């Protein structure tokens, strides 16, 4: 894509391969942009690798053909073709990509081995359309994110990588020849949110995100969160110890694993969400000491162990627990009101005998420890 640091990334890659002892050839197939060939030649000199080129305006596919033929004749290990930086609305240039790929395949069967889409780390929603068009023109196999040395965090790339199922391979962290690193997903997410002690609010589209593991962990000043999490399936420790988060309202229709999602969110006062597919809620709200009410569909929850343990002022609970098989310690140290207890009892898979509760097969303990709950059967139920 124009202006994202594509040619610079190629130069850095060439340097890395050369330093690893590989024989590298570069092809200057960006014959559309003024000075593009000269820029690649300069990077070739810095990396000490040969650059195959033609005149300005030459057929890019012809340059790719010559580069591959020369590389094969000289027994090169790696060939990198620099194609024209293009915007997603330049249809002719997009078609050129397909032509280059076909020509390369004639010289070396199966070539190219990889197609690297380079995106600017500060690119907004337009990057989704760019990725969509590039994947139509050719099979993109890897992503590189550039310009992450400033304030840009590259958050949009999470959605692109997830939606198009294309792995991020490299990140560019500066202009120096050594400023290209193999991508580490854990370090990248940590650099965006984890331990961001001054992050106070988050308002962005995460509708394509499926895995939020540790995403906002230890963001101790995060007070509000507003996003579409409709595709999220794994939220393990997503808001772990976000001690200032006071409310959460977002539909989680596909969430299945919420292990310690809000553990020790000490100021979380209310929670309202759609959780129809949640099956595992172990420790989800552990020690959320200010949580007073919970409203959400838990009809498919099977494992609720210690889910609300330590929610010492939780009084109102409105949900369906009809699938629960293990509720060990689920409401330990809570102070549920009589109506909430009645709601729970009436939705559980239980047998009512002499005022006792049996959670059902697989549940050995009552799950309401230290709650001072009293109930009795009446003619209208418990």
DOROVEX-673867 format. One line per 10 residues: number of its first residue (from 0); their letters; for each residue x, z, y of C-alpha. Coordinates in steps of 0.001 Angstrom, whole numbers. Example, Ala and Ser with C-alpha at 12.3 -4.5 7.8 and 13.67 -1.06 7.14 Angstrom:
<recs>
0	as	12300 7800 -4500  13670 7140 -1060
</recs>
This chain:
<recs>
0	xxxxxxxxxx	0 0 0  1292 -839 3495  3460 1780 5153  3478 4338 2336  7214 4208 1599  7049 1838 -1356  10396 91 -824  12052 3439 -72  10695 4798 -3353  12141 1794 -5210
10	xxxxxxxxxx	15558 2448 -3678  15447 6094 -4724  14373 5147 -8258  17214 2635 -8522  19657 5352 -7464  18322 7746 -10111  18513 5170 -12901  22015 4084 -11854  23175 7711 -11742  21785 8129 -15281
20	xxxxxxxxxx	24133 5371 -16451  21608 2533 -16627  22138 -1031 -15417  19502 -1744 -12759  18257 -4983 -11131  15906 -5135 -8138  13617 -8049 -7257  12625 -8643 -3607  9149 -10085 -4245  7762 -8744 -960
30	xxxxxxxxxx	8195 -12054 824  5131 -11467 3020  6383 -8712 5350  9107 -9396 7894  12381 -7601 7107  11102 -6431 3713  13829 -8315 1852  16509 -6942 4172  15204 -3404 3661  15412 -3722 -124
40	xxxxxxxxxx	18901 -5248 97  19968 -2254 2180  18601 129 -442  20308 -1937 -3147  23635 -1480 -1346  23050 2277 -1037  22225 2559 -4730  24938 42 -5681  22612 -2259 -7646  22074 -6045 -7364
50	xxxxxxxxxx	19028 -7460 -5568  17566 -10869 -6497  15933 -12539 -3482  14642 -15804 -2037  13760 -16903 1477  10962 -15406 3555  7561 -16748 2476  8746 -17722 -1011  6409 -17413 -3983  6606 -13746 -5078
60	xxxxxxxxxx	5945 -14695 -8705  8957 -17004 -8558  11123 -14111 -7322  9886 -11934 -10168  10651 -14719 -12657  14207 -15191 -11333  14841 -11427 -11304  13778 -10964 -14895  15724 -14036 -16114  18881 -12803 -14367
70	xxxxxxxxxx	18411 -9269 -15687  17986 -10511 -19267  21059 -12756 -18983  23148 -9822 -17701  21755 -7318 -20223  20201 -5020 -17616  18393 -1862 -18720  15888 -1515 -15876  14195 -4045 -13589  12109 -2986 -10581
80	xxxxxxxxxx	10080 -5594 -8701  9131 -4798 -5096  5768 -6449 -4389  4124 -6952 -1012  2584 -3848 514  -1036 -4730 847  -4326 -3270 1984  -7176 -3186 -493  -9172 -5782 1487  -6476 -8503 1223
90	xxxxxxxxxx	-8005 -10390 -1706  -5315 -13097 -1883  -2512 -10589 -2052  -4326 -8618 -4723  -4631 -11748 -6857  -893 -12195 -6423  -318 -9033 -8452  -2040 -10535 -11465  38 -13707 -11145  3317 -11736 -10961
100	xxxxxxxxxx	2392 -9794 -14082  1564 -12973 -16004  4867 -14630 -15020  6894 -11568 -16039  5184 -11544 -19425  6410 -15097 -20030  10035 -13971 -19689  9769 -10638 -21490  6796 -10154 -23770  4781 -7106 -22743
110	xxxxxxxxxx	6338 -6889 -19273  5888 -5035 -17060  6222 -1759 -18949  4913 235 -15994  3002 -515 -12796  3593 2156 -10160  997 2573 -7393  2595 4291 -4393  277 6287 -2117  877 8178 1108
120	xxxxxxxxxx	395 11920 587  -1629 12146 3786  -4009 9319 2855  -7690 10206 3033  -10739 8898 1222  -9584 5303 1741  -7085 5902 -1052  -9950 5982 -3574  -10938 2429 -2626  -7304 1317 -2706
130	xxxxxxxxxx	-6843 2761 -6176  -10095 1161 -7323  -9035 -2303 -6157  -5495 -2016 -7528  -6751 -1015 -10971  -8990 -4081 -10951  -6076 -6387 -10107  -3613 -4942 -12591  -3227 -2087 -15032  -1759 748 -12957
140	xxxxxxxxxx	72 3129 -15288  1620 5645 -12878  1250 7061 -9372  3904 8075 -6863  3036 10268 -3883  5222 9915 -807  5698 11766 2482  5133 15259 1139  7952 16643 3272  5688 17351 6275
150	xxxxxxxxxx	2289 19003 6567  653 16528 4172  -309 18031 834  -1658 14968 -968  -4854 16639 -2155  -6726 13344 -2427  -4386 12308 -5233  -5851 15017 -7504  -9190 13226 -7412  -7638 9758 -7823
160	xxxxxxxxxx	-5499 10795 -10790  -8469 12523 -12403  -11070 9827 -11753  -8917 6879 -12806  -6964 8813 -15466  -3593 7732 -14042  -746 10273 -14240  1372 11161 -11205  5005 10434 -12062  6999 10922 -8840
170	xxxxxxxxxx	6756 12670 -5472  8734 11719 -2356  9894 14675 -281  11988 13018 2453  13991 9985 3555  17221 10845 1721  18219 8918 -1391  17948 12102 -3471  14507 13004 -2079  12472 11788 -5041
180	xxxxxxxxxx	11418 14166 -7793  9654 13888 -11114  6175 15306 -10535  5359 18817 -11754  1595 19416 -11705  1968 23202 -11592  4403 23125 -8653  2223 20591 -6830  -939 22694 -7066  1029 25806 -6150
190	xxxxxxxxxx	2366 24064 -3052  -1179 23153 -2002  -3068 26405 -2475  -1487 29011 -4727  -294 31982 -2704  -1376 30336 583  -1757 33674 2288  -3105 32159 5537  -5695 29789 4044  -9017 31057 5442
200	xxxxxxxxxx	-11489 28314 4581  -11747 25297 2337  -14146 22423 2899  -13303 19288 933  -14678 17045 -1770  -13553 18086 -5257  -16341 16254 -7045  -13899 14589 -9476  -11915 17735 -10266  -12219 18892 -13887
210	xxxxxxxxxx	-9446 21509 -14094  -9153 24181 -11381  -6744 26428 -13285  -5084 28859 -10797  -5969 26480 -7923  -6604 29099 -5211  -4908 32022 -6918  -3696 34726 -4498  -5144 32983 -1410  -5723 36445 -32
220	xxxxxxxxxx	-7284 35377 3286  -9651 32750 1900  -13059 33813 3224  -15282 30803 2618  -15398 27989 121  -17596 24908 385  -17109 22044 -2034  -18719 19904 -4698  -17498 21145 -8094  -19954 19144 -10165
230	xxxxxxxxxx	-17287 17871 -12604  -15377 21134 -13015  -15089 22273 -16641  -12144 24710 -16531  -12004 27331 -13762  -9604 29826 -15319  -8309 32146 -12590  -9321 29584 -9979  -9944 32260 -7323  -7821 35013 -8868
240	xxxxxxxxxx	-7318 37837 -6322  -8834 35987 -3360  -9463 39402 -1880  -11302 38199 1276  -13657 35713 -403  -17089 37126 412  -19524 34509 -861  -19617 31599 -3263  -22337 29022 -3554  -21640 25809 -5455
250	xxxxxxxxxx	-23245 24133 -8429  -21108 24290 -11567  -23229 22227 -13979  -20339 21273 -16275  -18334 24507 -16220  -17608 25754 -19738  -14618 28106 -19261  -14577 30642 -16408  -12043 33154 -17758  -11076 35514 -14890
260	xxxxxxxxxx	-12370 32965 -12372  -13012 35597 -9681  -10942 38474 -11028  -10387 41144 -8346  -12143 39217 -5579  -12729 42576 -3932  -15005 41306 -1134  -17181 38908 -3122  -20675 40157 -2327  -22950 37463 -3668
270	xxxxxxxxxx	-22822 34678 -6199  -25318 31885 -6636  -24637 28902 -8848  -25977 26690 -11582  -24075 27446 -14818  -26131 25796 -17581  -23150 24858 -19775  -21012 27973 -19417  -20204 29369 -22851  -17192 31608 -22123
280	xxxxxxxxxx	-17397 34095 -19238  -14828 36683 -20288  -13686 38793 -17290  -15224 36248 -14901  -16011 38860 -12220  -13674 41631 -13345  -13304 44306 -10628  -15377 42437 -8041  -16142 45824 -6546  -18517 44596 -3817
290	xxxxxxxxxx	-20613 42208 -5888  -24175 43403 -5490  -26170 40509 -6920  -25824 37676 -9392  -28133 34708 -9739  -27238 31888 -12102  -28308 30144 -15284  -26382 31612 -18227  -28684 30325 -20953  -25790 28895 -23005
300	xxxxxxxxxx	-23378 31803 -22541  -22194 33071 -25921  -19178 35198 -24928  -19792 37591 -22031  -17143 40194 -22848  -16291 42340 -19827  -17776 39640 -17597  -18908 42078 -14892  -16670 45014 -15790  -15789 46973 -12664
310	xxxxxxxxxx	-18550 45503 -10499  -19372 49086 -9575  -22224 48354 -7175  -23793 45439 -9050  -27472 46314 -9028  -29302 42993 -9250  -28850 40566 -12136  -31151 37605 -12611  -30243 35297 -15464  -31146 34185 -18966
320	xxxxxxxxxx	-28878 35479 -21763  -30764 33938 -24660  -27606 32576 -26354  -25394 35649 -25962  -23699 36742 -29186  -20906 38943 -27810  -21588 41174 -24806  -18901 43818 -25340  -18446 45700 -22076  -20283 42972 -20189
330	xxxxxxxxxx	-21712 45367 -17591  -19203 48187 -17948  -19124 50454 -14831  -22101 48642 -13250  -25241 50254 -11771  -27954 47793 -12685  -31468 48611 -11495  -34354 48988 -13924  -35771 45535 -13223  -32422 43854 -13941
340	xxxxxxxxxx	-32099 45751 -17201  -35611 44702 -18173  -34815 41058 -17333  -31701 41198 -19497  -33447 42878 -22398  -36291 40366 -22436  -33935 37367 -22586  -31548 38697 -25244  -31754 37622 -28899  -32788 41178 -29891
350	xxxxxxxxxx	-34934 43179 -32234  -36877 46012 -30602  -37038 49138 -32774  -37546 52668 -31515  -36215 51897 -28060  -32824 50634 -29241  -31120 47339 -28407  -29268 45100 -30839  -27443 42290 -29057  -27585 40102 -32121
360	xxxxxxxxxx	-25183 38793 -34720  -21539 39125 -33716  -22016 41858 -31133  -20814 45262 -32256  -21281 47260 -29058  -24129 47506 -26635  -22126 46111 -23697  -23678 48440 -21118  -20986 51100 -21009  -20968 53864 -18371
370	xxxxxxxxxx	-24042 52437 -16645  -26469 55367 -16895  -29229 53047 -18069  -32465 54469 -19435  -35297 52438 -20957  -38291 52944 -23142  -40725 50698 -25012  -44234 50419 -23615  -47360 48542 -24585  -46188 45711 -22314
380	xx	-42624 45610 -23568  -39454 47466 -22616
</recs>
